[in-house]
């Protein structure tokens, strides 16, 4: 019988020692982890937790929400740069649902390897799983990260809200005109970015745990 696969996520602050106001960042870090644990409670197999001071890890039941998790975490942390490794595979030890500590297995090994690849390649997110599609997924994610980095903070906020609301409601919440939302949406590559994200999510949902 095939072992159940999980999706491990490990995130680490890039160049954390050079960050100003590290104490403030640490508090922000913990608040972000708490928010992710609450928001994705239904998808979390083992709660996200701080591990090495500037690093955190958690375990999802499936990879379906993995990209949204890291994207939302980075949104919570605003301008603090992170690298994320996402690994898919079975556990070799019993599941600890209370916190993602004291466990081992292929999913964590792959997440660690993916994190190192992300750091070495100066990339935001890297996946590692047993499939010929891995390189294609990482190429797609890499292009998405480049497009996202080119958006201004306001454009990023428009992109975030447009996933939840129509243009009129997005404009109301940002106190701008619907025309401004429409212009931003059509002139920045945001439409292509959201199409790419939908494609990624569809593929991740197809991976059976």
N, C-alpha and C positions, 0 to 999 in steps of 0.2 A: 504494500500500500504506500502510495506516495505521501511524503510528509507535507503538512500544511506549510505554505509559504507566508512569510510576513514581510512587511516593508519597514526597514530601519532607516531612520534619518539622523544624521550627525551634522551639526552646524558649528562653525567656529568663527570667531571674530578675526578678520584680517588685520595683522599688525596691531594687535590689541595694546601692546606696551606703549605705542606712540599716541594712543588716544588721549585727548584732554578730558578732564573730569571723569576719570575711570569709575569712581564711586557712584556717580550719577548714572553712568552707563550700566553698571552692574544692577542697580535697582530697576532700571528700564528693562534690562535683560530678563529679570525674574518676572516682572509684570507681563512681558510678552509671552513667556512660557506659560504663565497662569492663564492668560487669555486663550492661547492655542489649546491647552488642555480642556478648557470650558467649551470653546467654540466647536471643536472636533471630537467631543466626548464619544459620540456614537461610532466613530471610525478608529479610535485609539485602542490598541490592544494593551499597551503599557505606557503609562503617563510620561510625558517629556519631563526631563529633569536636568539641572546643571550637573556637570561631571567634573571638569577640570578647570573651573574658574571662568574661563572664556569659551567654554565648549558646552554644548548640550546634546542630548540624544533622546529619542523616543521611538516607539514601535506602533505602526499602524496595522490594522487587520488585513488591509489590501492596499495596493499602490494607487487606487483610484483617485484619492484626494491628495496625494503626495505633493504634487506641484503647487496646488492651492495652499497647502500648509506652509511650504517654504516661502511662497510669494507673500502670504499674509504675515508671516513672521518678519520678513524683511520690511514690510510696510510698517509694522509696529515699531521696528527699530530705526525707522527713518533713514538718516544718513550714515548709520554705523554699518560698514561693509562686512558682509559675511560670505563664507564659502560653505556650500552644502554638499554632502555626499549622501546619495540615496541608494540603498541596496535591497534587493529582493531575493528571498531565499528562505529555507527552513531554519528553525532554531535547533540547537543541539542540547539545550538545557530546558528545564521547565519554565513556562511563562510566569513572569512576575507582573501581574496587572497593576500593582500599586505604583511602581516606578521602574523606569528602564535601566535598572542596575542589576548586576549579578547574573546576567544572562550572556550566552555566547551562541554562535552559530553562523551559518553562511550569510544570512542577511546582514549581520553586523560586520563581518569580514569584508563583504562587498561595499557596504556603506563607508567603511574606513578607507578602503582602496579608492573609492570614488572621491572622497574628501581630499585625499592626497593628490589625485589627478586634478581636481579643481584648483587646489592651491598652486600646484606647479604650473598650470596653464593659465593662471589668473582668470579663472572662470567662476561664475556665481553658483551654478548648479550642475552636478554630474550624476548620471545614473549608472549603476552596474547591476546587471542581471544576466541570466543564462539564456540569451537569445541573439540571433543574428541581427535583430532589429536594434540592438543597443546603440550601435554607432549612429544609426539614423536618428534615433530619439535624441541622442546627445547633440547631434548636428542641429536638429530642430530647436532644442532648448537653447543652444548657444546663440542662434540667430534671434530667438525671442528675447534673450537677455540683452543683446546688442540694441535691438529696437527699443526695449524698455529704457535702457540707459540714456537714450537720446531724447526722451521726453523730459520736459521741465516738470518740477514738482506739481504745478497746477494741471498740466496735461496728464500726469500720472493719476492725479485725483479724479479727473474726468473719466479716465479709463476704468478706475476702480468702481465709480458710481454707475457708469453706463452698463456694467454687468448686472446691476440690480434694478435700475430704473430706466424709464424712457428719457429722451432728450429734454423734454419739458421739466420733468421732476429733477433730473440732474442739474439743470440750469437753476431751478429754484433753490436747491440745496447749496449751490455754490454762489448764489446771488449774481448770476451772469445771465445773458440772454440765450435763448435756445439757438439762435443763429451762431453765437460764439461757440457753443458746444458742437454744432454741426460742422462748422469750419475747422475746428480743432480735430474732430473725428476724421474728416476727409483729407486733411493736409499733412498729417503727421505719420501716416502708416499705421495708425491705431486699428483700423479695420483689419488689415493683414495680421497684425499682432493677435487680435482676438480670434481670427480664423485659425491661426496656428495653435493657439491655446485650446480651442475646441477640438482640433484634430488630436492634439496630445492627450487630452482628457478622455476622448473616445477610445484611444489605444490603451491607455492605462486601465480603463474600466474593463477592457476585454481580457486582461491578464487574470487568470483564475488563481485565487489564493490556495 
